[in-house]
């Protein structure tokens, strides 16, 4: 376990003090601080963590990482470049550790801590869609044979990934980490910290197009993961996405492709969706073929299964363990079915949204019985693809939904596209807010309806699900 002496050594590059005080967790929210924690004070657009150092100490934190002076009665240890370090060898608690920049210090500490685990193998995952579900299923497979750490929630950025790395202990044999990005160079930086030996790329789509400008720029940013892999690593690439497939040319690692094309190294056919009961398909690898049934929702989940299988193969697992992991119902996938009012079913896919994931969710809705209600919200950060992306989803909703409910200003584009192409106006409801959608749905939900609720995270459409979910 990380100790306070380790923290200071990781930041300075040498052992400066002796303290066996364990660091239970590293936290960035003072409200989450507890006994034995290290609190990192960040300066954000709307808040300054330095004003909460006292609260973190009150809750039991033993140390705080700061980049500004804090008016608090505590031992202060100046680790900034050029500072003269005090001569004491032990520390009284709590202690304030002053650094030049807290984000950089957190990353450097995480990099140093990860480097101590020489036998650890890190699996990195990136892509425009499907990172979280892929992470969960990979973890379910690897857990059949290895003790592992995985990133939780949305801990996939320049702050979240270091926080995950700082949870490493000697018991972990594998770490499964999401790697998100908003700009070029970010995945390269995350790879410098985590040192992945296996890299999985899902697909390239117009997510964050507003920031990066072109789909080609997004592909270049995602390619930073296979580029960073060592020569003895494995790059697991989606053969069905030509931009991902092309990443084979930029990696030193061995390439293992997956997809629905028989030209891929690992591929699937005979796909049958059983609705809420899952999917089954035939999986092919070299001369072997396996009939697989997994409790995942939607045909797009075949790719998720192939990615997890590929990681299992890359890690030397046998087929029995891989197939057992694929059937693990405890894998907390993003899209879940929950009971709704009057015997209805709600497909909760509110974590985030892009055109590709929206259409995949609508495809699943099309496979389910009963009247189909699609509750779809704005897709954010699409840049120049904003109009086309929303129109494409509107056209697919026209084919699938008996009732279309849109939320938000951009969501109206989906509704208008559906109406202009033949969807009766009385089957479309355009709402500005979640509250409007809730009021409308409360009037129209009938027994045995199936509702899909999906939109970008910024819309908080989980509020709609929470109102109607039963149980």
DACOR-V834935 format. One record per residue. N is the residue number from 1. RES is the residue in three letters. PHI is phi in degrees with one decimal (999 if undefined). PSI is psi as a letter, one per 30 degrees, with the letter a starting at -180 (999 if undefined). Layout:
n->N res->RES phi->PHI psi->PSI
n->N res->RES phi->PHI psi->PSI
This chain:
n->1 res->UNK phi->999 psi->k
n->2 res->UNK phi->-60.9 psi->k
n->3 res->UNK phi->-115.7 psi->l
n->4 res->UNK phi->-63.8 psi->e
n->5 res->UNK phi->-63.5 psi->e
n->6 res->UNK phi->-62.6 psi->e
n->7 res->UNK phi->-57.3 psi->e
n->8 res->UNK phi->-67.5 psi->e
n->9 res->UNK phi->-63.6 psi->e
n->10 res->UNK phi->-63.1 psi->e
n->11 res->UNK phi->-82.8 psi->e
n->12 res->UNK phi->-95.3 psi->f
n->13 res->UNK phi->88.1 psi->g
n->14 res->UNK phi->-155.1 psi->l
n->15 res->UNK phi->-76.5 psi->j
n->16 res->UNK phi->-112.0 psi->e
n->17 res->UNK phi->-133.5 psi->l
n->18 res->UNK phi->-116.0 psi->j
n->19 res->UNK phi->-151.7 psi->j
n->20 res->UNK phi->-85.0 psi->g
n->21 res->UNK phi->-59.0 psi->j
n->22 res->UNK phi->-71.9 psi->k
n->23 res->UNK phi->-99.2 psi->j
n->24 res->UNK phi->-65.7 psi->e
n->25 res->UNK phi->-149.4 psi->l
n->26 res->UNK phi->-111.7 psi->k
n->27 res->UNK phi->-126.7 psi->l
n->28 res->UNK phi->-117.4 psi->f
n->29 res->UNK phi->-119.5 psi->j
n->30 res->UNK phi->-60.4 psi->f
n->31 res->UNK phi->-69.3 psi->f
n->32 res->UNK phi->-95.0 psi->f
n->33 res->UNK phi->-66.7 psi->k
n->34 res->UNK phi->-148.9 psi->a
n->35 res->UNK phi->-55.7 psi->k
n->36 res->UNK phi->84.9 psi->g
n->37 res->UNK phi->-89.5 psi->l
n->38 res->UNK phi->-107.0 psi->k
n->39 res->UNK phi->-99.5 psi->k
n->40 res->UNK phi->-105.9 psi->k
n->41 res->UNK phi->-93.3 psi->j
n->42 res->UNK phi->-104.6 psi->l
n->43 res->UNK phi->-103.4 psi->j
n->44 res->UNK phi->-110.9 psi->a
n->45 res->UNK phi->-65.7 psi->e
n->46 res->UNK phi->-115.5 psi->f
n->47 res->UNK phi->-152.1 psi->l
n->48 res->UNK phi->-129.2 psi->j
n->49 res->UNK phi->-63.0 psi->f
n->50 res->UNK phi->-64.4 psi->f
n->51 res->UNK phi->-75.6 psi->f
n->52 res->UNK phi->-111.6 psi->g
n->53 res->UNK phi->-61.2 psi->e
n->54 res->UNK phi->-60.8 psi->e
n->55 res->UNK phi->-64.1 psi->e
n->56 res->UNK phi->-61.2 psi->e
n->57 res->UNK phi->-65.0 psi->e
n->58 res->UNK phi->-61.7 psi->e
n->59 res->UNK phi->-82.5 psi->f
n->60 res->UNK phi->115.4 psi->f
n->61 res->UNK phi->-59.4 psi->k
n->62 res->UNK phi->-99.6 psi->f
n->63 res->UNK phi->-155.3 psi->l
n->64 res->UNK phi->-136.5 psi->k
n->65 res->UNK phi->-101.9 psi->k
n->66 res->UNK phi->-132.7 psi->l
n->67 res->UNK phi->-121.2 psi->g
n->68 res->UNK phi->-132.7 psi->l
n->69 res->UNK phi->-68.1 psi->k
n->70 res->UNK phi->-121.4 psi->k
n->71 res->UNK phi->-78.9 psi->i
n->72 res->UNK phi->-143.2 psi->k
n->73 res->UNK phi->-80.3 psi->j
n->74 res->UNK phi->-164.9 psi->l
n->75 res->UNK phi->-63.3 psi->k
n->76 res->UNK phi->-117.4 psi->k
n->77 res->UNK phi->-122.3 psi->j
n->78 res->UNK phi->-89.9 psi->j
n->79 res->UNK phi->-104.0 psi->g
n->80 res->UNK phi->-67.2 psi->l
n->81 res->UNK phi->-60.2 psi->k
n->82 res->UNK phi->88.3 psi->f
n->83 res->UNK phi->-81.2 psi->l
n->84 res->UNK phi->-90.5 psi->j
n->85 res->UNK phi->-78.2 psi->k
n->86 res->UNK phi->-65.6 psi->l
n->87 res->UNK phi->-90.9 psi->f
n->88 res->UNK phi->-66.8 psi->k
n->89 res->UNK phi->-101.7 psi->f
n->90 res->UNK phi->-127.2 psi->l
n->91 res->UNK phi->-121.3 psi->k
n->92 res->UNK phi->-94.0 psi->k
n->93 res->UNK phi->-107.7 psi->k
n->94 res->UNK phi->-79.5 psi->l
n->95 res->UNK phi->-130.3 psi->k
n->96 res->UNK phi->-103.1 psi->k
n->97 res->UNK phi->-105.6 psi->j
n->98 res->UNK phi->-91.7 psi->k
n->99 res->UNK phi->-126.4 psi->l
n->100 res->UNK phi->-68.1 psi->e
n->101 res->UNK phi->-152.7 psi->k
n->102 res->UNK phi->-67.5 psi->e
n->103 res->UNK phi->-64.1 psi->e
n->104 res->UNK phi->-62.0 psi->e
n->105 res->UNK phi->-63.1 psi->e
n->106 res->UNK phi->-60.4 psi->e
n->107 res->UNK phi->-66.4 psi->e
n->108 res->UNK phi->-64.5 psi->e
n->109 res->UNK phi->-63.6 psi->e
n->110 res->UNK phi->-64.3 psi->e
n->111 res->UNK phi->-63.1 psi->e
n->112 res->UNK phi->-64.5 psi->e
n->113 res->UNK phi->-65.9 psi->e
n->114 res->UNK phi->-62.2 psi->e
n->115 res->UNK phi->-65.5 psi->f
n->116 res->UNK phi->-76.9 psi->f
n->117 res->UNK phi->-103.8 psi->i
n->118 res->UNK phi->-65.1 psi->e
n->119 res->UNK phi->-90.9 psi->f
n->120 res->UNK phi->-71.8 psi->k
n->121 res->UNK phi->-110.4 psi->k
n->122 res->UNK phi->-103.9 psi->k
n->123 res->UNK phi->-107.1 psi->j
n->124 res->UNK phi->-100.3 psi->k
n->125 res->UNK phi->-130.9 psi->k
n->126 res->UNK phi->-140.1 psi->l
n->127 res->UNK phi->143.8 psi->l
n->128 res->UNK phi->-76.6 psi->f
n->129 res->UNK phi->-140.1 psi->k
n->130 res->UNK phi->88.1 psi->g
n->131 res->UNK phi->-64.2 psi->e
n->132 res->UNK phi->-69.1 psi->e
n->133 res->UNK phi->-65.4 psi->e
n->134 res->UNK phi->-64.3 psi->e
n->135 res->UNK phi->-58.6 psi->e
n->136 res->UNK phi->-65.0 psi->e
n->137 res->UNK phi->-74.7 psi->e
n->138 res->UNK phi->-59.3 psi->e
n->139 res->UNK phi->-61.3 psi->e
n->140 res->UNK phi->-61.8 psi->e
n->141 res->UNK phi->-70.5 psi->e
n->142 res->UNK phi->-64.0 psi->e
n->143 res->UNK phi->-66.2 psi->f
n->144 res->UNK phi->-67.1 psi->f
n->145 res->UNK phi->-133.6 psi->f
n->146 res->UNK phi->-125.7 psi->l
n->147 res->UNK phi->-87.1 psi->k
n->148 res->UNK phi->-138.4 psi->l
n->149 res->UNK phi->-112.2 psi->k
n->150 res->UNK phi->-132.6 psi->l
n->151 res->UNK phi->-68.9 psi->k
n->152 res->UNK phi->-101.9 psi->l
n->153 res->UNK phi->53.5 psi->b
n->154 res->UNK phi->-103.4 psi->h
n->155 res->UNK phi->-78.2 psi->i
n->156 res->UNK phi->-127.7 psi->g
n->157 res->UNK phi->-119.8 psi->a
n->158 res->UNK phi->-67.8 psi->f
n->159 res->UNK phi->-102.7 psi->e
n->160 res->UNK phi->-63.5 psi->e
n->161 res->UNK phi->-65.4 psi->e
n->162 res->UNK phi->-58.7 psi->e
n->163 res->UNK phi->-61.3 psi->e
n->164 res->UNK phi->-67.2 psi->e
n->165 res->UNK phi->-59.5 psi->e
n->166 res->UNK phi->-74.9 psi->f
n->167 res->UNK phi->-90.7 psi->f
n->168 res->UNK phi->-61.3 psi->k
n->169 res->UNK phi->-136.0 psi->l
n->170 res->UNK phi->-64.3 psi->f
n->171 res->UNK phi->-71.0 psi->f
n->172 res->UNK phi->-80.6 psi->k
n->173 res->UNK phi->-100.3 psi->f
n->174 res->UNK phi->-137.9 psi->l
n->175 res->UNK phi->-132.1 psi->k
n->176 res->UNK phi->-113.6 psi->j
n->177 res->UNK phi->-127.3 psi->k
n->178 res->UNK phi->-74.1 psi->k
n->179 res->UNK phi->-132.3 psi->j
n->180 res->UNK phi->-93.8 psi->l
n->181 res->UNK phi->-161.0 psi->l
n->182 res->UNK phi->-119.1 psi->f
n->183 res->UNK phi->-152.1 psi->l
n->184 res->UNK phi->-61.8 psi->k
n->185 res->UNK phi->91.7 psi->f
n->186 res->UNK phi->-69.8 psi->e
n->187 res->UNK phi->-68.3 psi->e
n->188 res->UNK phi->-57.5 psi->e
n->189 res->UNK phi->-64.1 psi->e
n->190 res->UNK phi->-62.8 psi->e
n->191 res->UNK phi->-68.3 psi->e
n->192 res->UNK phi->-60.4 psi->e
n->193 res->UNK phi->-77.4 psi->e
n->194 res->UNK phi->-90.0 psi->f
n->195 res->UNK phi->53.0 psi->i
n->196 res->UNK phi->-69.2 psi->k
n->197 res->UNK phi->-109.4 psi->f
n->198 res->UNK phi->-125.5 psi->k
n->199 res->UNK phi->-125.8 psi->k
n->200 res->UNK phi->-114.2 psi->k
n->201 res->UNK phi->-115.5 psi->k
n->202 res->UNK phi->-79.9 psi->d
n->203 res->UNK phi->-161.2 psi->l
n->204 res->UNK phi->-111.4 psi->k
n->205 res->UNK phi->-138.3 psi->l
n->206 res->UNK phi->-82.3 psi->h
n->207 res->UNK phi->-88.4 psi->k
n->208 res->UNK phi->67.9 psi->g
n->209 res->UNK phi->-62.0 psi->f
n->210 res->UNK phi->-60.9 psi->e
n->211 res->UNK phi->-88.6 psi->e
n->212 res->UNK phi->-97.3 psi->f
n->213 res->UNK phi->94.7 psi->e
n->214 res->UNK phi->-136.4 psi->l
n->215 res->UNK phi->-65.2 psi->e
n->216 res->UNK phi->-66.1 psi->e
n->217 res->UNK phi->-67.1 psi->e
n->218 res->UNK phi->-63.3 psi->e
n->219 res->UNK phi->-60.7 psi->e
n->220 res->UNK phi->-63.6 psi->e
n->221 res->UNK phi->-67.3 psi->e
n->222 res->UNK phi->-67.5 psi->e
n->223 res->UNK phi->-67.5 psi->f
n->224 res->UNK phi->-63.1 psi->f
n->225 res->UNK phi->-69.4 psi->e
n->226 res->UNK phi->-61.4 psi->e
n->227 res->UNK phi->-62.9 psi->e
n->228 res->UNK phi->-83.9 psi->f
n->229 res->UNK phi->-70.8 psi->k
n->230 res->UNK phi->-75.2 psi->l
n->231 res->UNK phi->-62.9 psi->f
n->232 res->UNK phi->-93.7 psi->g
n->233 res->UNK phi->-91.1 psi->a
n->234 res->UNK phi->-133.8 psi->k
n->235 res->UNK phi->-99.6 psi->j
n->236 res->UNK phi->-104.1 psi->j
n->237 res->UNK phi->-120.7 psi->k
n->238 res->UNK phi->-76.6 psi->j
n->239 res->UNK phi->-67.1 psi->f
n->240 res->UNK phi->-77.2 psi->f
n->241 res->UNK phi->-107.4 psi->j
n->242 res->UNK phi->-61.5 psi->e
n->243 res->UNK phi->-71.1 psi->e
n->244 res->UNK phi->-73.1 psi->e
n->245 res->UNK phi->-57.3 psi->e
n->246 res->UNK phi->-67.6 psi->f
n->247 res->UNK phi->-68.6 psi->f
n->248 res->UNK phi->-59.8 psi->f
n->249 res->UNK phi->-79.8 psi->f
n->250 res->UNK phi->-111.3 psi->g
n->251 res->UNK phi->-112.4 psi->k
n->252 res->UNK phi->-85.2 psi->f
n->253 res->UNK phi->-76.9 psi->l
n->254 res->UNK phi->-66.4 psi->k
n->255 res->UNK phi->-102.7 psi->k
n->256 res->UNK phi->-125.7 psi->j
n->257 res->UNK phi->-97.9 psi->l
n->258 res->UNK phi->-139.6 psi->l
n->259 res->UNK phi->161.8 psi->a
n->260 res->UNK phi->-100.5 psi->f
n->261 res->UNK phi->-88.4 psi->k
n->262 res->UNK phi->-59.8 psi->f
n->263 res->UNK phi->-74.6 psi->f
n->264 res->UNK phi->-72.5 psi->l
n->265 res->UNK phi->-65.1 psi->e
n->266 res->UNK phi->-126.2 psi->k
n->267 res->UNK phi->-144.3 psi->l
n->268 res->UNK phi->-134.2 psi->k
n->269 res->UNK phi->-147.4 psi->a
n->270 res->UNK phi->53.2 psi->h
n->271 res->UNK phi->-81.7 psi->k
n->272 res->UNK phi->-132.0 psi->k
n->273 res->UNK phi->-93.7 psi->k
n->274 res->UNK phi->-104.0 psi->g
n->275 res->UNK phi->64.5 psi->b
n->276 res->UNK phi->-75.2 psi->f
n->277 res->UNK phi->-86.9 psi->f
n->278 res->UNK phi->111.1 psi->a
n->279 res->UNK phi->-135.7 psi->l
n->280 res->UNK phi->-137.1 psi->l
n->281 res->UNK phi->-161.1 psi->l
n->282 res->UNK phi->-104.4 psi->k
n->283 res->UNK phi->-103.8 psi->k
n->284 res->UNK phi->-119.7 psi->k
n->285 res->UNK phi->-148.2 psi->j
n->286 res->UNK phi->55.4 psi->b
n->287 res->UNK phi->-95.3 psi->g
n->288 res->UNK phi->-102.0 psi->k
n->289 res->UNK phi->-139.9 psi->k
n->290 res->UNK phi->-132.7 psi->k
n->291 res->UNK phi->-88.1 psi->j
n->292 res->UNK phi->-120.2 psi->k
n->293 res->UNK phi->-123.5 psi->k
n->294 res->UNK phi->-130.7 psi->k
n->295 res->UNK phi->-85.6 psi->h
n->296 res->UNK phi->-105.9 psi->l
n->297 res->UNK phi->-99.7 psi->k
n->298 res->UNK phi->94.0 psi->k
n->299 res->UNK phi->-63.1 psi->f
n->300 res->UNK phi->-64.3 psi->f
n->301 res->UNK phi->-71.8 psi->f
n->302 res->UNK phi->-61.3 psi->e
n->303 res->UNK phi->-62.7 psi->e
n->304 res->UNK phi->-59.6 psi->e
n->305 res->UNK phi->-64.2 psi->e
n->306 res->UNK phi->-65.6 psi->e
n->307 res->UNK phi->-62.9 psi->e
n->308 res->UNK phi->-64.9 psi->e
n->309 res->UNK phi->-62.9 psi->e
n->310 res->UNK phi->-61.1 psi->e
n->311 res->UNK phi->-65.1 psi->e
n->312 res->UNK phi->-58.8 psi->e
n->313 res->UNK phi->-65.7 psi->e
n->314 res->UNK phi->-62.0 psi->f
n->315 res->UNK phi->-94.1 psi->g
n->316 res->UNK phi->76.4 psi->g
n->317 res->UNK phi->-79.1 psi->l
n->318 res->UNK phi->-84.6 psi->l
n->319 res->UNK phi->-64.2 psi->e
n->320 res->UNK phi->-59.9 psi->e
n->321 res->UNK phi->-68.4 psi->e
n->322 res->UNK phi->-62.0 psi->e
n->323 res->UNK phi->-66.8 psi->e
n->324 res->UNK phi->-63.9 psi->e
n->325 res->UNK phi->-64.3 psi->e
n->326 res->UNK phi->-62.1 psi->f
n->327 res->UNK phi->-95.1 psi->g
n->328 res->UNK phi->-73.6 psi->j
n->329 res->UNK phi->-74.5 psi->f
n->330 res->UNK phi->-80.8 psi->f
n->331 res->UNK phi->-62.4 psi->j
n->332 res->UNK phi->-80.1 psi->i
n->333 res->UNK phi->-79.6 psi->l
n->334 res->UNK phi->-66.9 psi->e
n->335 res->UNK phi->-88.2 psi->j
n->336 res->UNK phi->-129.7 psi->l
n->337 res->UNK phi->-99.7 psi->k
n->338 res->UNK phi->-128.2 psi->k
n->339 res->UNK phi->-69.2 psi->k
n->340 res->UNK phi->-116.1 psi->a
n->341 res->UNK phi->-69.8 psi->l
n->342 res->UNK phi->58.0 psi->h
n->343 res->UNK phi->76.3 psi->g
n->344 res->UNK phi->-80.7 psi->l
n->345 res->UNK phi->-124.8 psi->k
n->346 res->UNK phi->-111.9 psi->k
n->347 res->UNK phi->-91.3 psi->j
n->348 res->UNK phi->-89.6 psi->j
n->349 res->UNK phi->-129.0 psi->h
n->350 res->UNK phi->-91.2 psi->g
n->351 res->UNK phi->-63.8 psi->e
n->352 res->UNK phi->-169.6 psi->l
n->353 res->UNK phi->-156.3 psi->k
n->354 res->UNK phi->-143.9 psi->l
n->355 res->UNK phi->-54.6 psi->e
n->356 res->UNK phi->-64.6 psi->e
n->357 res->UNK phi->-72.8 psi->e
n->358 res->UNK phi->-61.5 psi->e
n->359 res->UNK phi->-66.7 psi->e
n->360 res->UNK phi->-61.7 psi->e
n->361 res->UNK phi->-67.1 psi->e
n->362 res->UNK phi->-65.6 psi->e
n->363 res->UNK phi->-61.0 psi->e
n->364 res->UNK phi->-63.9 psi->e
n->365 res->UNK phi->-56.8 psi->e
n->366 res->UNK phi->-64.7 psi->f
n->367 res->UNK phi->-87.7 psi->f
n->368 res->UNK phi->-100.2 psi->l
n->369 res->UNK phi->-78.3 psi->l
n->370 res->UNK phi->83.6 psi->l
n->371 res->UNK phi->-69.4 psi->k
n->372 res->UNK phi->-109.8 psi->k
n->373 res->UNK phi->-116.3 psi->k
n->374 res->UNK phi->-102.3 psi->j
n->375 res->UNK phi->-108.7 psi->j
n->376 res->UNK phi->-121.5 psi->k
n->377 res->UNK phi->-111.7 psi->l
n->378 res->UNK phi->-51.4 psi->k
n->379 res->UNK phi->-106.5 psi->j
n->380 res->UNK phi->-94.9 psi->l
n->381 res->UNK phi->60.8 psi->h
n->382 res->UNK phi->-93.2 psi->f
n->383 res->UNK phi->58.6 psi->b
n->384 res->UNK phi->-67.0 psi->f
n->385 res->UNK phi->-89.2 psi->g
n->386 res->UNK phi->-57.7 psi->e
n->387 res->UNK phi->-64.9 psi->e
n->388 res->UNK phi->-62.4 psi->e
n->389 res->UNK phi->-60.9 psi->e
n->390 res->UNK phi->-68.4 psi->e
n->391 res->UNK phi->-65.5 psi->e
n->392 res->UNK phi->-61.3 psi->e
n->393 res->UNK phi->-66.9 psi->e
n->394 res->UNK phi->-59.9 psi->e
n->395 res->UNK phi->-65.7 psi->e
n->396 res->UNK phi->-68.4 psi->e
n->397 res->UNK phi->-62.6 psi->e
n->398 res->UNK phi->-55.1 psi->e
n->399 res->UNK phi->-74.6 psi->f
n->400 res->UNK phi->-103.6 psi->e
n->401 res->UNK phi->-86.3 psi->k
n->402 res->UNK phi->-80.7 psi->e
n->403 res->UNK phi->-134.8 psi->k
n->404 res->UNK phi->-116.7 psi->k
n->405 res->UNK phi->-118.9 psi->k
n->406 res->UNK phi->-112.4 psi->l
n->407 res->UNK phi->-126.6 psi->k
n->408 res->UNK phi->100.7 psi->l
n->409 res->UNK phi->-65.3 psi->e
n->410 res->UNK phi->-70.1 psi->e
n->411 res->UNK phi->-58.1 psi->f
n->412 res->UNK phi->-58.1 psi->e
n->413 res->UNK phi->-61.2 psi->e
n->414 res->UNK phi->-64.9 psi->e
n->415 res->UNK phi->-63.7 psi->e
n->416 res->UNK phi->-63.2 psi->e
n->417 res->UNK phi->-62.2 psi->e
n->418 res->UNK phi->-64.7 psi->e
n->419 res->UNK phi->-65.0 psi->e
n->420 res->UNK phi->-64.6 psi->f
n->421 res->UNK phi->-104.9 psi->g
n->422 res->UNK phi->117.8 psi->f
n->423 res->UNK phi->-75.3 psi->k
n->424 res->UNK phi->-57.0 psi->k
n->425 res->UNK phi->-60.5 psi->e
n->426 res->UNK phi->-75.6 psi->f
n->427 res->UNK phi->-104.3 psi->g
n->428 res->UNK phi->-124.4 psi->k
n->429 res->UNK phi->-127.5 psi->k
n->430 res->UNK phi->-101.2 psi->k
n->431 res->UNK phi->-119.6 psi->k
n->432 res->UNK phi->-87.1 psi->f
n->433 res->UNK phi->-132.0 psi->l
n->434 res->UNK phi->-61.3 psi->e
n->435 res->UNK phi->-61.9 psi->e
n->436 res->UNK phi->-63.3 psi->e
n->437 res->UNK phi->-64.2 psi->e
n->438 res->UNK phi->-61.5 psi->e
n->439 res->UNK phi->-61.7 psi->e
n->440 res->UNK phi->-66.7 psi->e
n->441 res->UNK phi->-62.0 psi->e
n->442 res->UNK phi->-59.8 psi->f
n->443 res->UNK phi->-85.9 psi->f
n->444 res->UNK phi->-110.9 psi->f
n->445 res->UNK phi->-63.6 psi->k
n->446 res->UNK phi->-117.3 psi->l
n->447 res->UNK phi->-55.3 psi->k
n->448 res->UNK phi->70.6 psi->g
n->449 res->UNK phi->-66.6 psi->l
n->450 res->UNK phi->-117.9 psi->k
n->451 res->UNK phi->-111.2 psi->k
n->452 res->UNK phi->-101.8 psi->k
n->453 res->UNK phi->-119.4 psi->j
n->454 res->UNK phi->-154.4 psi->k
n->455 res->UNK phi->-174.3 psi->l
n->456 res->UNK phi->-64.6 psi->l
n->457 res->UNK phi->-57.6 psi->e
n->458 res->UNK phi->-63.9 psi->f
n->459 res->UNK phi->-86.6 psi->f
n->460 res->UNK phi->53.7 psi->h
n->461 res->UNK phi->-72.0 psi->f
n->462 res->UNK phi->-61.2 psi->f
n->463 res->UNK phi->-63.9 psi->e
n->464 res->UNK phi->-67.6 psi->e
n->465 res->UNK phi->-61.6 psi->e
n->466 res->UNK phi->-63.5 psi->f
n->467 res->UNK phi->-71.3 psi->e
n->468 res->UNK phi->-101.5 psi->f
n->469 res->UNK phi->-66.2 psi->k
n->470 res->UNK phi->-112.2 psi->k
n->471 res->UNK phi->88.7 psi->999
